[in-house]
Amino acid sequence: MTGEPSLEWGRLAAFDLAHTARMPDDLVRVWQVAQESLGLKASPIERFGLVGKLQQDPGRIRTNDARKPFGAIFALAVASGTAAEPLRSASRRTATATLLAWARTYRPTGNPIDEWFFVPLLQAADLITPDIAPAERSVLLPWVTQFAISADAFFAAKGDRNPARANNWMARSLLIRTVAATVAG
């Protein structure tokens, strides 16, 4: 670790996929997903569109397609700190590339119904930032910070008595803010 705040996932020793008998099944599955995802190409979009959209709405379909690889990106980030080489380095490169593509494209809006899906990406950023170049961190961490602060403007526009301030919207917003603020320090 480089002294930056972290969710402290606990850096596990490097494990080898060939010797998985002693490994937790969940970790072995994460490595398998990472291995299968090494060719993952990011397809970020500028805006998510889920709220108030029917399943067949083109914006919702586009959003759902864009978020499909989020679990794989998280698995790559986990493998980047736990797997043996060469999976470790390959996973870090792929996770970093996909996260940077999202950071350069997507601008957080503060809409928690659309953005709570980003929590695995925020967690992935936490896992890889200690091990990436400072120039890459300088792109990724400000993007994560935007998730922590964007809800302020979103909820301010809704007014003090809006029910979204006291329902699942706020619960998801607090989740996003907590994870993002912890990762960003």
Helices and strands as residue ranges (DSSP letters): G 17-19, H 25-36, H 58-67, H 70-82, H 87-105, H 112-115, G 116-118, H 119-128, G 129-131, H 134-156, G 163-166, H 168-184
